[in-house]
Amino acid sequence: MSGKIIIITGANRGMGKAMTQKLAEMGATVYMICRDKESGSTVENEFKDKNLSVTLKITDLENVEDINNLVQEITKEQNHIDVLINNGAVNLEKATTRIENIPLEILEQTMNINFRGTLLISQKFVPLLKKSTSGRIINFSSGLGQLTEWVIILLIVSLKPL
Ligand SMILES: NC(=O)c1ccc[n+]([C@@H]2O[C@H](COP(=O)([O-])OP(=O)(O)OC[C@H]3O[C@@H](n4cnc5c(N)ncnc54)[C@H](OP(=O)(O)O)[C@@H]3O)[C@@H](O)[C@H]2O)c1
């Protein structure tokens, strides 16, 4: 990881924060992406106090212009990036919500952040990733996004009739 340039979305808390710390401790330069300026700055300062190489970039993955500005800014600062970690996401509805009760605005917001935001940021960083000798995109998912045969069997067994 030494010398690698890594972008991590959702870096102000949870697994994104933990990955930021670990990768920066291993010698990477990490760009921390999140929406919330206050918690982002607090975590950035916490890591800078430990002499870790981190830079906060406030970006809302729901906002296309924000993503464009982020890519432009980093393109001005770096001639390549090595890894993009798509970790930032929302889970706005309880897993127990029935399909007929999911509000349209929740569905749209979830798709705009988790799907469109992840796709757009990936597309737009491809040129910088291609300039790396080891460019990688790492996408975070969920057990529910991995419908293996066993999960499908478990789901069928646990399904209640509508
Ligand atoms: N934790 C679990 O049990 C679990 C299970 C399955 C999958 N996952 C997946 O693993 C990843 C990390 O999970 P976590 O629990 O560590 O996450 P978390 O603590 O809920 O944090 C979510 C992160 O995503 C960022 N984020 C959300 N919406 C954003 C937006 N519109 N623009 C920019 N950043 C945004 C948040 O930043 P702000 O604070 O600025 O909003 C925050 O840093 C996620 O992709 C999640 O879906 C987690």
The ligand as a MOL file (V3000), in Angstrom:
LIG
                    3D

  0  0  0     0  0            999 V3000
M  V30 BEGIN CTAB
M  V30 COUNTS 48 52 0 0 0
M  V30 BEGIN ATOM
M  V30 1 N -22.7630 -2.5820 8.4710 0
M  V30 2 C -23.3320 -3.6610 7.9800 0
M  V30 3 O -23.8050 -4.5630 8.7170 0
M  V30 4 C -23.4040 -3.8730 6.4700 0
M  V30 5 C -24.0520 -5.0000 5.9750 0
M  V30 6 C -24.1160 -5.1800 4.5960 0
M  V30 7 C -23.5190 -4.2700 3.7420 0
M  V30 8 N -22.8970 -3.1750 4.2610 0 CHG=1
M  V30 9 C -22.3070 -2.2350 3.3200 0
M  V30 10 O -20.9940 -1.8960 3.7310 0
M  V30 11 C -20.7250 -0.5250 3.4780 0
M  V30 12 C -20.3180 0.1860 4.7630 0
M  V30 13 O -21.2920 -0.0190 5.7320 0
M  V30 14 P -21.2340 0.7400 7.1390 0
M  V30 15 O -22.2490 0.0890 8.0140 0
M  V30 16 O -19.8120 0.8440 7.5640 0 CHG=-1
M  V30 17 O -21.7550 2.1780 6.6890 0
M  V30 18 P -22.3640 3.3480 7.6240 0
M  V30 19 O -21.7100 3.3630 8.9420 0
M  V30 20 O -23.8480 3.3090 7.5480 0
M  V30 21 O -21.8580 4.6310 6.8250 0
M  V30 22 C -22.3320 4.9220 5.5570 0
M  V30 23 C -21.3480 5.8450 4.9030 0
M  V30 24 O -21.8290 6.1760 3.5940 0
M  V30 25 C -21.7750 7.5830 3.4300 0
M  V30 26 N -22.8400 8.0360 2.5490 0
M  V30 27 C -24.1510 7.7060 2.5800 0
M  V30 28 N -24.8110 8.3890 1.6480 0
M  V30 29 C -23.9010 9.1550 1.0120 0
M  V30 30 C -23.9850 10.0940 -0.0390 0
M  V30 31 N -25.1470 10.3970 -0.6280 0
M  V30 32 N -22.8590 10.7070 -0.4450 0
M  V30 33 C -21.6740 10.4430 0.1490 0
M  V30 34 N -21.5210 9.5750 1.1510 0
M  V30 35 C -22.6370 8.9360 1.5790 0
M  V30 36 C -21.9770 8.1480 4.8240 0
M  V30 37 O -21.4550 9.4620 4.8590 0
M  V30 38 P -22.3020 10.6510 5.5940 0
M  V30 39 O -22.1940 10.3780 7.0680 0
M  V30 40 O -21.5810 11.8780 5.1990 0
M  V30 41 O -23.7140 10.5630 5.0920 0
M  V30 42 C -21.1700 7.1530 5.6600 0
M  V30 43 O -19.8250 7.4940 5.6600 0
M  V30 44 C -21.9950 0.0510 2.8330 0
M  V30 45 O -21.8560 0.0060 1.4390 0
M  V30 46 C -23.0720 -0.9150 3.2880 0
M  V30 47 O -24.1510 -0.9800 2.3730 0
M  V30 48 C -22.8350 -2.9660 5.5880 0
M  V30 END ATOM
M  V30 BEGIN BOND
M  V30 1 1 1 2
M  V30 2 2 2 3
M  V30 3 1 2 4
M  V30 4 1 4 5
M  V30 5 2 4 48
M  V30 6 2 5 6
M  V30 7 1 6 7
M  V30 8 2 7 8
M  V30 9 1 8 9
M  V30 10 1 8 48
M  V30 11 1 9 10
M  V30 12 1 9 46
M  V30 13 1 10 11
M  V30 14 1 11 12
M  V30 15 1 11 44
M  V30 16 1 12 13
M  V30 17 1 13 14
M  V30 18 2 14 15
M  V30 19 1 14 16
M  V30 20 1 14 17
M  V30 21 1 17 18
M  V30 22 2 18 19
M  V30 23 1 18 20
M  V30 24 1 18 21
M  V30 25 1 21 22
M  V30 26 1 22 23
M  V30 27 1 23 24
M  V30 28 1 23 42
M  V30 29 1 24 25
M  V30 30 1 25 26
M  V30 31 1 25 36
M  V30 32 1 26 27
M  V30 33 1 26 35
M  V30 34 2 27 28
M  V30 35 1 28 29
M  V30 36 1 29 30
M  V30 37 2 29 35
M  V30 38 1 30 31
M  V30 39 2 30 32
M  V30 40 1 32 33
M  V30 41 2 33 34
M  V30 42 1 34 35
M  V30 43 1 36 37
M  V30 44 1 36 42
M  V30 45 1 37 38
M  V30 46 2 38 39
M  V30 47 1 38 40
M  V30 48 1 38 41
M  V30 49 1 42 43
M  V30 50 1 44 45
M  V30 51 1 44 46
M  V30 52 1 46 47
M  V30 END BOND
M  V30 END CTAB
M  END
